[in-house]
């Protein structure tokens, strides 16, 4: 093993050795064996000493030709720059390429956190003046969100203590999960710099975005119209998915090439054919409990939680948002929406607030709680130019509109009434006021296969008040759409969700029931002539599980609470059952 290779192994060994002594507290009980390190301590000591005295002995690396511009999450300007150098740490970074098969993404992030903190020093990239990257990456036990993979994090030596690592992303939201990928970025940066026709291009540089432990990546556009090419999204539809900035306040983006006409139709047909009272179209509700009918939300909605197309779209949403591992507990189901003529949803936040402080769940995402942080809207229908149905952000003006051309609400209502375009609405109603806002404020017009992203939180977890938005009244036709809410932590009713206090035994049992496996049995009694020999059992719509004719044996399956099972005859669903989770065994008879 060469000297430079030993340096890389040594840095990893030092990280693992110190981490081995840390246990308990909010860092978890991770125990790391020194067997994970590829070399012994004495070899490391000699290699580090030799390298510091004779750096010319190390082989040249592409990392000696590039600088690293590090950004805090969501920041357009770099907080610090690590220039090209032949320091021991950069040689260690280069040498660690040979250990890529050993290092997982958590070890890579631990290494990079230590590397950047060392190169930038105090005063660069910290949360405030006089602090360091360590203070930014590790927000402490009161503000660190415990994500599903928290126990896998590899802590970074920091003086006499340990620090949680940051995650690092490209500008487009691709996570730096291997040193091989980092080298690819370095090679590309060097190539682009060498291809530059003049000296104005500057040196080769890699732009990276650091995200504190437990927080979420967010795009950081510097101007309206800026485009992000997401070539790394694995579930794309064949063309490059691009994200185009529509507004900076609120942060709203068009997502191009995100889903197809066929996918839109599949989701809509499934929702329209849904017979379950829980999942089929019904009056939309609001609130943290989701059980309150609100007079200013007159739309209807259905839910698609486990359908084949819904799952594909949800996973695509996660990839787009920089979440490289899909977690069912981090998003709601896909909500399918129907707005008939005059129907609307008054302006609101997708971010949920427990103002009465009655909920066990901790919705304070600025600390260690969780909440909805991003919404992706999918439009399934076209409406006429004057057909309404826009998504409006009433606290923002149209981008580029001169101040002197802004129309205030009273004048907007007056102009609307004079036009006669909203005569079907009651004068003075909240719907009429919304249409006036929709004609004068920042809006997104519905168009079939259009997809839009906006954030409800800032990178530090606080509410973005500019995300206040509404669904404008439909004036012509019918609007169909869908939305996916993605959470910044495990959402309510899932194990590991952040809570304000310790759970009672009853609450623990209720939570366990939500994820406990249920054995369901389906039987055909033969009493209903509709269920003849062609009767079949399906999970959702597309997964066949067994024949259930009058003379067929019962069909038994292992399933979970909220899963939906359909009984089909000649391909048509005649009856649906939803698993309640009330018992370990449930029997359904047709």
Secondary structure, 3 states (H helix, E strand, C coil): CCHHHHHHHHHHHHHHHHHHCCCCHHHCCCCCCHHHCCCCHHHHHHHHHHHHHCHHHCCCCHHHCCEEEEEECCCCCCCEEECCCCCHHHHHHHHHHHHCCCCCHHHHHHHHHHHHHHHHCCCCCCCCCCCCHHHHHCCCCCCCCCCCCHHHCCCEEECCEEECCCEEECCCCCECCCHHHHHHHHHHHHHHHHCCCCHHHCCCEEEEEEECCCCCCCCCCCCCCCEEEECCCCCCCCCCEEEEEEECCCCEEEEECCCCHHHHHHHHHHHHCCCCCCCCCEECEECCCCCEECCCECCEEEEECCCHHHHHHHHHHHHHCCCCCCCHHHECCEEEEEECCCCCEEEECCCCCCCCCCCCECCCCCCCCCCEEEEEEEECCCCCCCCECCEEEEEEECCCCCHHHCCCHHHHHHHHHHHCCCCCCCCCCHHHHHHHHHHHEEEECCCCCCEEEEECECCCCCECHHHCEEECCECCCCEEEEEEEEECCCCCCCCCCCECCCCCHHHHHHHHHHHCEEEEEEECCCCCCCCCCCEEEEECCCEEEEECCCCCCCEEEEEECCCEEEEEECCEEEEEEECCCCCCEEEEEC
